[in-house]
Each structure stands twice: as C-alpha cells, then as structure tokens.
Amino acid sequence: MADLDPRYQLILGKQLAMNEQMWRTLQGHGLTEATELRLDFTYVAPDRASAESLKTVLEDQTDYDVIVRSAGGWLRRKWSVEGTTKPTTVTAEKLDNWVDWMVTAGLHQNCELDGWGTQF
C-alpha cells in the first residue's frame, strides 16, 4: 500500500511531521521512555458504514476503547471514530510505527486519521 497509494503517502507524511513536533513538546514537558501515556486518536469517516467498519477493526486488532460519533443534520452529517489506547510507554520510533499502522488501518476502511494527542 505504501508505494501505491498517494493518499497514504500524504496522510502519513502529515502525521509523521506532527509526531516530530509532538515528541519534542512531550519531551519538553518531562516525558521519558519510561512514562506511560494513553494516546487519544480521531479519524474522519465518510459515512456510518465506514466508521463502524473501522471501529470493528480497531476493537478486533487492539485493546483500544473506540466509539463512533456523528454530528450535524441529516444532509450534512459528519462521522468520526474516536478512541484511546491503554497506557503504554512510547519512543519517537514507536509513535511513528503506531501512526503508520493507524493510517493504514483507517485507509483500508475508507477513513482518515485526523490526529492524536495525549495528556500526562
């Protein structure tokens, strides 16, 4: 998929650039490789079926807490998939690998990883 899909390359490039910035910010606040974090994430989905499909994949393949949300009226309804990982330690490399997997999982269900964040 990585070599064939320009959408994958675009989304992954954007997310990896944000990872680099976020990693520096987290380290500036005292993050170490021993610090456990819960990572919150959001996907944008084109429709309910895609959102529900991604939710199922994430629940089947991870131990994440995942929900589907909708907002807006009938004609302008927007769908999203939101979730949180279990507490885990992270490194810059682990974050990049995780984001790569999350982007790929989303695209296979026609959803786009919108971003991630954390509090610690």
N, C-alpha and C positions, 0 to 999 in steps of 0.2 A: 504494500500500500504506500509506503513512504516514498518510493521512487515514482509512482504512477499518478498520484493524486495531488494536484496543485493546491487544492483546498486544504489538505492535510498539512502541506508544507507551510502555507500561510498561517494557519491557526497555530501549529506547533511553534513556528518562529516567533509569533507574537507572545505566546505563553512562556516560552523559554526566556525571552527578553524580560518579561515581568518577573520570572523566577530569579533572575540575576539581581534585579533591583530589590525584590522582597528579601532575598537571602542576606544581602548587605544590611538592610534595615533590621532584620531579626537579629543578626549578629551585633549590631549597634545597641540593641536592647538587652544584650546578655545571653542570647541563645548559644548553647554549646551542643556538641553532638550527643550529649547525654540528656538534653532537655526533651521531655515528651510533649508533643503537641497533638491537638486534634485539628485536622485540616477541614475547613468548610469549603464546599465547592458548589458551583451553579452551572447548569447547562441551559441553553436556549433550544427549544424544540419547535418544529413547525406545526405540530398537531398533537392531539392527545395520544393517538396510537404510537407515535414515535417516542413520546415521553414515557408512556407506560412500558414500552419495549426496553428502553434504556434502564428504567427503574428495575425491571426484572433481571436484566443482565448484571447490573451492579449488585443486586441482592444475591444472585446466584454465585457470582465470582468473587465477592468480597464480604467483609463483615460490617460494611458501612450502614449507617442509618440514612435512608433515602426516602424522599417524598416527591410527589408530582404536585405542582401548583398551576393554577390558571388565574389570569387577570384580564379584565376588560369585558366588554359586552360581546354579544353573540357574533357580530360581524368583525370585531377587532380583537377577538380573544387571543391571548398570548400564553404559551405554555412554557413551563420550566421544570427542570429536575434539580432538586437541591439535596444536599446531604452533608454528612460529617463522617470522617474516619474515626476509628478508635484511636486512643492515644498511642503515639509512636515516636521514636527518635528519628531525626532527619539529618541528612547532609545535603549539600548542593547537588551531588550526583543522584542521590535517592529522589530528590524533588524532581529533577529533570526526567528521570526514568518514570516516575509516577505520572507526571504530566503527559509524557509521550503515551503511556498506556491509557490515560483518561481521554486524551484527544482521540485516539484510535477507537476506543470503546464507544465514544459518542458518535463519531462519524459512521460507524457500522450501523447505527440506529437512526441516522439522519439528524443527529443533534450536534450542537457545537458547544464545546467547553467555553464558558464565558469567563471563568476565572476561579481563583481560590483565595482563601485568606485564613487567618488563624488569630487566636488570642492566647497570650501566655503571661 
